[in-house]
Amino acid sequence: MITDTDLVPAVTDETFARDVLAAPGPVLVDFWAQWCPPCHMIAPVLAAIARERAGTLAVRSMDYDANPVTGARYRVLSLPTLLLFVGGEPIGSVVGAQPKARLLARIDDALTR
């Protein structure tokens, strides 16, 4: 059985450059924390997006508390924060839990600019 963690693999401060910045296509990174209720609310939405966009969009998660370096580098101040990277550069962000349709619209808008 495929789980949400299979669909949305975790990245760390140590693996971020390889798994996100050097990725060949767009990567959506979810900065979250265990204590954050909205982070848990958005997790199944992100898993559904990862399933639907497999092959065209990678979705990754980063535990902010366990990986403070990357969060600080990208000025993550609220959780959840979603950053969309293309070619190693952040091109869009969403703060807070959002419905799937709104997230997909924001992702698609950022990717077509």
MODELLER restraints for C-alpha pairs under 7 A, 6 or more apart:
rsr = mdl.restraints
at = mdl.atoms
rsr.add(forms.Gaussian(group=physical.xy_distance, feature=features.Distance(at['CA:4:A'], at['CA:47:A']), mean=5.43, stdev=0.5))
rsr.add(forms.Gaussian(group=physical.xy_distance, feature=features.Distance(at['CA:7:A'], at['CA:47:A']), mean=5.75, stdev=0.5))
rsr.add(forms.Gaussian(group=physical.xy_distance, feature=features.Distance(at['CA:7:A'], at['CA:50:A']), mean=5.94, stdev=0.5))
rsr.add(forms.Gaussian(group=physical.xy_distance, feature=features.Distance(at['CA:7:A'], at['CA:51:A']), mean=6.61, stdev=0.5))
rsr.add(forms.Gaussian(group=physical.xy_distance, feature=features.Distance(at['CA:8:A'], at['CA:47:A']), mean=6.11, stdev=0.5))
rsr.add(forms.Gaussian(group=physical.xy_distance, feature=features.Distance(at['CA:8:A'], at['CA:50:A']), mean=6.74, stdev=0.5))
rsr.add(forms.Gaussian(group=physical.xy_distance, feature=features.Distance(at['CA:8:A'], at['CA:59:A']), mean=5.36, stdev=0.5))
rsr.add(forms.Gaussian(group=physical.xy_distance, feature=features.Distance(at['CA:8:A'], at['CA:60:A']), mean=4.90, stdev=0.5))
rsr.add(forms.Gaussian(group=physical.xy_distance, feature=features.Distance(at['CA:8:A'], at['CA:61:A']), mean=6.19, stdev=0.5))
rsr.add(forms.Gaussian(group=physical.xy_distance, feature=features.Distance(at['CA:9:A'], at['CA:60:A']), mean=5.21, stdev=0.5))
rsr.add(forms.Gaussian(group=physical.xy_distance, feature=features.Distance(at['CA:9:A'], at['CA:61:A']), mean=6.16, stdev=0.5))
rsr.add(forms.Gaussian(group=physical.xy_distance, feature=features.Distance(at['CA:10:A'], at['CA:60:A']), mean=5.66, stdev=0.5))
rsr.add(forms.Gaussian(group=physical.xy_distance, feature=features.Distance(at['CA:10:A'], at['CA:61:A']), mean=4.66, stdev=0.5))
rsr.add(forms.Gaussian(group=physical.xy_distance, feature=features.Distance(at['CA:10:A'], at['CA:62:A']), mean=5.63, stdev=0.5))
rsr.add(forms.Gaussian(group=physical.xy_distance, feature=features.Distance(at['CA:11:A'], at['CA:19:A']), mean=7.00, stdev=0.5))
rsr.add(forms.Gaussian(group=physical.xy_distance, feature=features.Distance(at['CA:11:A'], at['CA:60:A']), mean=6.50, stdev=0.5))
rsr.add(forms.Gaussian(group=physical.xy_distance, feature=features.Distance(at['CA:11:A'], at['CA:61:A']), mean=6.07, stdev=0.5))
rsr.add(forms.Gaussian(group=physical.xy_distance, feature=features.Distance(at['CA:11:A'], at['CA:62:A']), mean=5.37, stdev=0.5))
rsr.add(forms.Gaussian(group=physical.xy_distance, feature=features.Distance(at['CA:12:A'], at['CA:62:A']), mean=6.19, stdev=0.5))
rsr.add(forms.Gaussian(group=physical.xy_distance, feature=features.Distance(at['CA:12:A'], at['CA:67:A']), mean=5.94, stdev=0.5))
rsr.add(forms.Gaussian(group=physical.xy_distance, feature=features.Distance(at['CA:13:A'], at['CA:67:A']), mean=5.41, stdev=0.5))
rsr.add(forms.Gaussian(group=physical.xy_distance, feature=features.Distance(at['CA:13:A'], at['CA:69:A']), mean=6.28, stdev=0.5))
rsr.add(forms.Gaussian(group=physical.xy_distance, feature=features.Distance(at['CA:13:A'], at['CA:70:A']), mean=5.71, stdev=0.5))
rsr.add(forms.Gaussian(group=physical.xy_distance, feature=features.Distance(at['CA:20:A'], at['CA:27:A']), mean=6.18, stdev=0.5))
rsr.add(forms.Gaussian(group=physical.xy_distance, feature=features.Distance(at['CA:20:A'], at['CA:88:A']), mean=6.78, stdev=0.5))
rsr.add(forms.Gaussian(group=physical.xy_distance, feature=features.Distance(at['CA:21:A'], at['CA:87:A']), mean=6.60, stdev=0.5))
rsr.add(forms.Gaussian(group=physical.xy_distance, feature=features.Distance(at['CA:21:A'], at['CA:88:A']), mean=3.80, stdev=0.5))
rsr.add(forms.Gaussian(group=physical.xy_distance, feature=features.Distance(at['CA:22:A'], at['CA:88:A']), mean=6.01, stdev=0.5))
rsr.add(forms.Gaussian(group=physical.xy_distance, feature=features.Distance(at['CA:25:A'], at['CA:56:A']), mean=6.97, stdev=0.5))
rsr.add(forms.Gaussian(group=physical.xy_distance, feature=features.Distance(at['CA:25:A'], at['CA:57:A']), mean=6.71, stdev=0.5))
rsr.add(forms.Gaussian(group=physical.xy_distance, feature=features.Distance(at['CA:25:A'], at['CA:86:A']), mean=6.30, stdev=0.5))
rsr.add(forms.Gaussian(group=physical.xy_distance, feature=features.Distance(at['CA:26:A'], at['CA:57:A']), mean=5.33, stdev=0.5))
rsr.add(forms.Gaussian(group=physical.xy_distance, feature=features.Distance(at['CA:26:A'], at['CA:58:A']), mean=6.32, stdev=0.5))
rsr.add(forms.Gaussian(group=physical.xy_distance, feature=features.Distance(at['CA:26:A'], at['CA:84:A']), mean=6.93, stdev=0.5))
rsr.add(forms.Gaussian(group=physical.xy_distance, feature=features.Distance(at['CA:26:A'], at['CA:85:A']), mean=5.59, stdev=0.5))
rsr.add(forms.Gaussian(group=physical.xy_distance, feature=features.Distance(at['CA:26:A'], at['CA:86:A']), mean=4.63, stdev=0.5))
rsr.add(forms.Gaussian(group=physical.xy_distance, feature=features.Distance(at['CA:27:A'], at['CA:57:A']), mean=5.80, stdev=0.5))
rsr.add(forms.Gaussian(group=physical.xy_distance, feature=features.Distance(at['CA:27:A'], at['CA:58:A']), mean=4.61, stdev=0.5))
rsr.add(forms.Gaussian(group=physical.xy_distance, feature=features.Distance(at['CA:27:A'], at['CA:59:A']), mean=5.66, stdev=0.5))
rsr.add(forms.Gaussian(group=physical.xy_distance, feature=features.Distance(at['CA:27:A'], at['CA:84:A']), mean=5.73, stdev=0.5))
rsr.add(forms.Gaussian(group=physical.xy_distance, feature=features.Distance(at['CA:27:A'], at['CA:85:A']), mean=5.14, stdev=0.5))
rsr.add(forms.Gaussian(group=physical.xy_distance, feature=features.Distance(at['CA:27:A'], at['CA:86:A']), mean=6.60, stdev=0.5))
rsr.add(forms.Gaussian(group=physical.xy_distance, feature=features.Distance(at['CA:28:A'], at['CA:58:A']), mean=6.18, stdev=0.5))
rsr.add(forms.Gaussian(group=physical.xy_distance, feature=features.Distance(at['CA:28:A'], at['CA:59:A']), mean=4.73, stdev=0.5))
rsr.add(forms.Gaussian(group=physical.xy_distance, feature=features.Distance(at['CA:28:A'], at['CA:60:A']), mean=6.14, stdev=0.5))
rsr.add(forms.Gaussian(group=physical.xy_distance, feature=features.Distance(at['CA:28:A'], at['CA:82:A']), mean=6.55, stdev=0.5))
rsr.add(forms.Gaussian(group=physical.xy_distance, feature=features.Distance(at['CA:28:A'], at['CA:83:A']), mean=5.70, stdev=0.5))
rsr.add(forms.Gaussian(group=physical.xy_distance, feature=features.Distance(at['CA:28:A'], at['CA:84:A']), mean=4.42, stdev=0.5))
rsr.add(forms.Gaussian(group=physical.xy_distance, feature=features.Distance(at['CA:28:A'], at['CA:85:A']), mean=6.31, stdev=0.5))
rsr.add(forms.Gaussian(group=physical.xy_distance, feature=features.Distance(at['CA:29:A'], at['CA:59:A']), mean=5.96, stdev=0.5))
rsr.add(forms.Gaussian(group=physical.xy_distance, feature=features.Distance(at['CA:29:A'], at['CA:60:A']), mean=4.80, stdev=0.5))
rsr.add(forms.Gaussian(group=physical.xy_distance, feature=features.Distance(at['CA:29:A'], at['CA:61:A']), mean=5.48, stdev=0.5))
rsr.add(forms.Gaussian(group=physical.xy_distance, feature=features.Distance(at['CA:29:A'], at['CA:62:A']), mean=6.92, stdev=0.5))
rsr.add(forms.Gaussian(group=physical.xy_distance, feature=features.Distance(at['CA:29:A'], at['CA:82:A']), mean=5.45, stdev=0.5))
rsr.add(forms.Gaussian(group=physical.xy_distance, feature=features.Distance(at['CA:29:A'], at['CA:83:A']), mean=5.23, stdev=0.5))
rsr.add(forms.Gaussian(group=physical.xy_distance, feature=features.Distance(at['CA:29:A'], at['CA:84:A']), mean=6.34, stdev=0.5))
rsr.add(forms.Gaussian(group=physical.xy_distance, feature=features.Distance(at['CA:30:A'], at['CA:60:A']), mean=6.17, stdev=0.5))
rsr.add(forms.Gaussian(group=physical.xy_distance, feature=features.Distance(at['CA:30:A'], at['CA:61:A']), mean=4.56, stdev=0.5))
rsr.add(forms.Gaussian(group=physical.xy_distance, feature=features.Distance(at['CA:30:A'], at['CA:62:A']), mean=5.96, stdev=0.5))
rsr.add(forms.Gaussian(group=physical.xy_distance, feature=features.Distance(at['CA:30:A'], at['CA:80:A']), mean=6.65, stdev=0.5))
rsr.add(forms.Gaussian(group=physical.xy_distance, feature=features.Distance(at['CA:30:A'], at['CA:81:A']), mean=5.97, stdev=0.5))
rsr.add(forms.Gaussian(group=physical.xy_distance, feature=features.Distance(at['CA:30:A'], at['CA:82:A']), mean=4.59, stdev=0.5))
rsr.add(forms.Gaussian(group=physical.xy_distance, feature=features.Distance(at['CA:30:A'], at['CA:83:A']), mean=6.76, stdev=0.5))
rsr.add(forms.Gaussian(group=physical.xy_distance, feature=features.Distance(at['CA:31:A'], at['CA:61:A']), mean=6.07, stdev=0.5))
rsr.add(forms.Gaussian(group=physical.xy_distance, feature=features.Distance(at['CA:31:A'], at['CA:62:A']), mean=4.90, stdev=0.5))
rsr.add(forms.Gaussian(group=physical.xy_distance, feature=features.Distance(at['CA:31:A'], at['CA:63:A']), mean=6.03, stdev=0.5))
rsr.add(forms.Gaussian(group=physical.xy_distance, feature=features.Distance(at['CA:31:A'], at['CA:64:A']), mean=5.66, stdev=0.5))
rsr.add(forms.Gaussian(group=physical.xy_distance, feature=features.Distance(at['CA:31:A'], at['CA:79:A']), mean=6.50, stdev=0.5))
rsr.add(forms.Gaussian(group=physical.xy_distance, feature=features.Distance(at['CA:31:A'], at['CA:80:A']), mean=5.53, stdev=0.5))
rsr.add(forms.Gaussian(group=physical.xy_distance, feature=features.Distance(at['CA:31:A'], at['CA:81:A']), mean=5.20, stdev=0.5))
rsr.add(forms.Gaussian(group=physical.xy_distance, feature=features.Distance(at['CA:31:A'], at['CA:82:A']), mean=6.16, stdev=0.5))
rsr.add(forms.Gaussian(group=physical.xy_distance, feature=features.Distance(at['CA:32:A'], at['CA:39:A']), mean=5.57, stdev=0.5))
rsr.add(forms.Gaussian(group=physical.xy_distance, feature=features.Distance(at['CA:32:A'], at['CA:62:A']), mean=6.24, stdev=0.5))
rsr.add(forms.Gaussian(group=physical.xy_distance, feature=features.Distance(at['CA:32:A'], at['CA:63:A']), mean=5.21, stdev=0.5))
rsr.add(forms.Gaussian(group=physical.xy_distance, feature=features.Distance(at['CA:32:A'], at['CA:64:A']), mean=5.59, stdev=0.5))
rsr.add(forms.Gaussian(group=physical.xy_distance, feature=features.Distance(at['CA:32:A'], at['CA:79:A']), mean=5.60, stdev=0.5))
rsr.add(forms.Gaussian(group=physical.xy_distance, feature=features.Distance(at['CA:32:A'], at['CA:80:A']), mean=4.95, stdev=0.5))
rsr.add(forms.Gaussian(group=physical.xy_distance, feature=features.Distance(at['CA:33:A'], at['CA:39:A']), mean=6.77, stdev=0.5))
rsr.add(forms.Gaussian(group=physical.xy_distance, feature=features.Distance(at['CA:33:A'], at['CA:63:A']), mean=5.38, stdev=0.5))
rsr.add(forms.Gaussian(group=physical.xy_distance, feature=features.Distance(at['CA:33:A'], at['CA:64:A']), mean=5.72, stdev=0.5))
rsr.add(forms.Gaussian(group=physical.xy_distance, feature=features.Distance(at['CA:33:A'], at['CA:65:A']), mean=6.24, stdev=0.5))
rsr.add(forms.Gaussian(group=physical.xy_distance, feature=features.Distance(at['CA:38:A'], at['CA:80:A']), mean=6.78, stdev=0.5))
rsr.add(forms.Gaussian(group=physical.xy_distance, feature=features.Distance(at['CA:38:A'], at['CA:96:A']), mean=6.89, stdev=0.5))
rsr.add(forms.Gaussian(group=physical.xy_distance, feature=features.Distance(at['CA:38:A'], at['CA:97:A']), mean=5.60, stdev=0.5))
rsr.add(forms.Gaussian(group=physical.xy_distance, feature=features.Distance(at['CA:39:A'], at['CA:79:A']), mean=6.76, stdev=0.5))
rsr.add(forms.Gaussian(group=physical.xy_distance, feature=features.Distance(at['CA:39:A'], at['CA:80:A']), mean=5.24, stdev=0.5))
rsr.add(forms.Gaussian(group=physical.xy_distance, feature=features.Distance(at['CA:39:A'], at['CA:97:A']), mean=6.87, stdev=0.5))
rsr.add(forms.Gaussian(group=physical.xy_distance, feature=features.Distance(at['CA:41:A'], at['CA:97:A']), mean=6.92, stdev=0.5))
rsr.add(forms.Gaussian(group=physical.xy_distance, feature=features.Distance(at['CA:42:A'], at['CA:97:A']), mean=5.48, stdev=0.5))
rsr.add(forms.Gaussian(group=physical.xy_distance, feature=features.Distance(at['CA:45:A'], at['CA:100:A']), mean=5.85, stdev=0.5))
rsr.add(forms.Gaussian(group=physical.xy_distance, feature=features.Distance(at['CA:50:A'], at['CA:57:A']), mean=7.00, stdev=0.5))
rsr.add(forms.Gaussian(group=physical.xy_distance, feature=features.Distance(at['CA:50:A'], at['CA:58:A']), mean=6.58, stdev=0.5))
rsr.add(forms.Gaussian(group=physical.xy_distance, feature=features.Distance(at['CA:50:A'], at['CA:59:A']), mean=5.67, stdev=0.5))
rsr.add(forms.Gaussian(group=physical.xy_distance, feature=features.Distance(at['CA:64:A'], at['CA:71:A']), mean=6.26, stdev=0.5))
rsr.add(forms.Gaussian(group=physical.xy_distance, feature=features.Distance(at['CA:78:A'], at['CA:95:A']), mean=6.80, stdev=0.5))
rsr.add(forms.Gaussian(group=physical.xy_distance, feature=features.Distance(at['CA:79:A'], at['CA:95:A']), mean=6.81, stdev=0.5))
rsr.add(forms.Gaussian(group=physical.xy_distance, feature=features.Distance(at['CA:79:A'], at['CA:96:A']), mean=6.31, stdev=0.5))
rsr.add(forms.Gaussian(group=physical.xy_distance, feature=features.Distance(at['CA:80:A'], at['CA:95:A']), mean=5.97, stdev=0.5))
rsr.add(forms.Gaussian(group=physical.xy_distance, feature=features.Distance(at['CA:80:A'], at['CA:96:A']), mean=5.15, stdev=0.5))
rsr.add(forms.Gaussian(group=physical.xy_distance, feature=features.Distance(at['CA:80:A'], at['CA:97:A']), mean=6.68, stdev=0.5))
rsr.add(forms.Gaussian(group=physical.xy_distance, feature=features.Distance(at['CA:81:A'], at['CA:94:A']), mean=5.80, stdev=0.5))
rsr.add(forms.Gaussian(group=physical.xy_distance, feature=features.Distance(at['CA:81:A'], at['CA:95:A']), mean=4.47, stdev=0.5))
rsr.add(forms.Gaussian(group=physical.xy_distance, feature=features.Distance(at['CA:81:A'], at['CA:96:A']), mean=6.19, stdev=0.5))
rsr.add(forms.Gaussian(group=physical.xy_distance, feature=features.Distance(at['CA:82:A'], at['CA:93:A']), mean=5.43, stdev=0.5))
rsr.add(forms.Gaussian(group=physical.xy_distance, feature=features.Distance(at['CA:82:A'], at['CA:94:A']), mean=5.07, stdev=0.5))
rsr.add(forms.Gaussian(group=physical.xy_distance, feature=features.Distance(at['CA:82:A'], at['CA:95:A']), mean=6.31, stdev=0.5))
rsr.add(forms.Gaussian(group=physical.xy_distance, feature=features.Distance(at['CA:83:A'], at['CA:90:A']), mean=6.32, stdev=0.5))
rsr.add(forms.Gaussian(group=physical.xy_distance, feature=features.Distance(at['CA:83:A'], at['CA:92:A']), mean=5.85, stdev=0.5))
rsr.add(forms.Gaussian(group=physical.xy_distance, feature=features.Distance(at['CA:83:A'], at['CA:93:A']), mean=4.50, stdev=0.5))
rsr.add(forms.Gaussian(group=physical.xy_distance, feature=features.Distance(at['CA:83:A'], at['CA:94:A']), mean=6.69, stdev=0.5))
rsr.add(forms.Gaussian(group=physical.xy_distance, feature=features.Distance(at['CA:84:A'], at['CA:90:A']), mean=5.51, stdev=0.5))
rsr.add(forms.Gaussian(group=physical.xy_distance, feature=features.Distance(at['CA:84:A'], at['CA:91:A']), mean=5.74, stdev=0.5))
rsr.add(forms.Gaussian(group=physical.xy_distance, feature=features.Distance(at['CA:84:A'], at['CA:92:A']), mean=5.11, stdev=0.5))
rsr.add(forms.Gaussian(group=physical.xy_distance, feature=features.Distance(at['CA:84:A'], at['CA:93:A']), mean=6.13, stdev=0.5))
rsr.add(forms.Gaussian(group=physical.xy_distance, feature=features.Distance(at['CA:85:A'], at['CA:91:A']), mean=5.77, stdev=0.5))
rsr.add(forms.Gaussian(group=physical.xy_distance, feature=features.Distance(at['CA:91:A'], at['CA:110:A']), mean=6.52, stdev=0.5))
rsr.add(forms.Gaussian(group=physical.xy_distance, feature=features.Distance(at['CA:92:A'], at['CA:110:A']), mean=5.95, stdev=0.5))
